[in-house]
Amino acid sequence: MTSSVCSTTSSLISMAVLARSRRARSTRTGRCLLMTTFGTRAVARDMPVDVVQAILGHASLQTTSTYVRPEQQRTLEAAAQYYAAEDD
């Protein structure tokens, strides 16, 4: 093979590897976003966290907790309840 053919082949392989890497990263990001959205919404609608854990397929509740984000309104309400109870 000539030098230009090797260079072209190498470039094509590099581009294919880069494209595959981007697709894989995009797929992981999309999956994580969906799991976080589901976990947050399910808990916000009073689904027990252990049920969310089972649906997401996690062995550890700690893993599930990374996919559950408190919504701002729920956070504010919980803080208000905490401080209201403290005044009693």
PESULSUL-V46078 format. One record per residue. N is the residue number from 1. OMEGA is omega as a letter, one per 30 degrees, with the letter a starting at -180 (NA if undefined). BURIAL is # if it has 16 or more other ideal C-beta (glycine too) atoms within 10 Angstrom, else .. Layout:
BEGIN
{{N & OMEGA & BURIAL} {N & OMEGA & BURIAL}}
END
This chain:
BEGIN
{{1 & l & .} {2 & a & .} {3 & a & .} {4 & l & .} {5 & l & .} {6 & l & .} {7 & l & .} {8 & l & .} {9 & l & .} {10 & l & .} {11 & l & .} {12 & l & .} {13 & l & .} {14 & l & .} {15 & a & .} {16 & l & .} {17 & l & .} {18 & l & .} {19 & l & .} {20 & l & .} {21 & l & .} {22 & l & .} {23 & a & .} {24 & l & .} {25 & l & .} {26 & l & .} {27 & l & .} {28 & a & .} {29 & l & .} {30 & l & .} {31 & l & .} {32 & l & .} {33 & l & .} {34 & a & .} {35 & l & #} {36 & l & .} {37 & l & .} {38 & a & #} {39 & a & #} {40 & a & #} {41 & a & .} {42 & l & #} {43 & l & #} {44 & l & .} {45 & l & .} {46 & l & .} {47 & l & .} {48 & a & .} {49 & l & .} {50 & l & .} {51 & l & .} {52 & l & #} {53 & a & #} {54 & a & .} {55 & a & .} {56 & l & .} {57 & a & .} {58 & l & #} {59 & a & .} {60 & l & .} {61 & l & .} {62 & l & .} {63 & l & .} {64 & a & #} {65 & l & .} {66 & l & .} {67 & l & #} {68 & a & #} {69 & l & .} {70 & l & .} {71 & a & .} {72 & a & .} {73 & l & .} {74 & l & .} {75 & l & .} {76 & l & .} {77 & l & .} {78 & l & .} {79 & l & .} {80 & l & .} {81 & a & .} {82 & a & .} {83 & l & .} {84 & l & .} {85 & l & .} {86 & a & .} {87 & a & .} {88 & NA & .}}
END
